[in-house]
């Protein structure tokens, strides 16, 4: 059966434009079992997507975010459209389902989806995204690498299967940046030359300052940005963040099995706005400048945090993973073995294998390690770059040498001329 469904533009807080789009979906079956176990809707005279709970399909692109929902019913002939738009190569595709609300723990739910086409078959993990109208929201995101027909199968907390057409990429969409020898290139082969900056604590600022910063970035030439997930306690950054990544226990420790849905939704809104400016997102997963306890969480909590974050963000084509900013200052809270285990976890749990590295203060990370895609280095010895390229055989990015500015610190007080000489 082939069903055409009209998609109306959703409102967006990002810089994306919205428009009216339609989609054609050939679905074999889709179901999300409600908590009461009932089947809603009637099969009599119906043709379309069967959904016992809520099925919502979202296409996220740099230009638009469009969605539709089928609430516990069959789509029928009157809901057919004539013009079609489907998932697009190199752009995040999202399936949303209604299901049982989870009041206690939701970081590592049982939800996977396998997307298969002629060229690839990939299994990704889904995540819990809070509640809507008293029902739990379950989300699966996918980043298609090829044009053509994809078949998907969703299993676990909700189930669904079907087929959907993936259109060839838009001219402005180039896919994930990869390391190719000692250089970078997008998935479609277009070259990428990073020219980056840092706004470490951007996520931890109030909305007005975030907006001001985004406007500054829009007028700047940068195409790569390093920023932290966790708040930073350092000069000029002593404020409390608007939101924290997890719920807190009574003893003040972090309940990583209960990630804050509002925090991650806000994080994603900011990341999407930056990505819409054509800027790659080098996301710093840990750092030492901490007074809240994030740098000293038990390893089991570190893994749980990373697992939920990877489920949500891996399908963003602009993401890079920076294991840490100045990892060596986090010792002895994290041993070298701890860091290596975290590196291996990120590499194995990211289905798309985004760029991955680790930034130093004094001691370079071992950039020869197999899961490390490039060297992320803090140094002022720029004349050593040719040697690093020969030694590592990978791209070398000087992510920190000094900062142009007028700070009282030596690292933040050079002129623009000194920076580019």
Secondary structure, 3 states (H helix, E strand, C coil): CCEEEEEEECCCCCCCCCCCEEEEEEEEEEECCCCCCCCCCCCCCCCCCCCCCEEEEEEECCCCEEEEEEECCCCCHHHCCCCCCCEECCCEEEEEEEECCCCCCCCCCCEEEEEECCCCEEEEECEEEEEECCEEEEEEEEECCCCEEEEEEEEECCEEEEEEEEECCCCCCCCCEEEECCEEEECCCCEECCCEEECCCHHHCCHHHHHHHHHHHHCCCCCEEEEECCCCCECCECCCCCCCCEEECCCCCEEEEEECHHHHHHHHHHHHHHHCCCCEEEEECCECCCCCCHHHCCHHHHHHHHHHHHHHHCCCCCEEEECCECHHHHCCCCCHHHHHHHHHHHHHHCCCCCCEECCCCCCCCCCCCCCCCEEEEECCCHHHHHHHHHHHCCEEEEEECCCECCCCCHHHCECHHHHHC
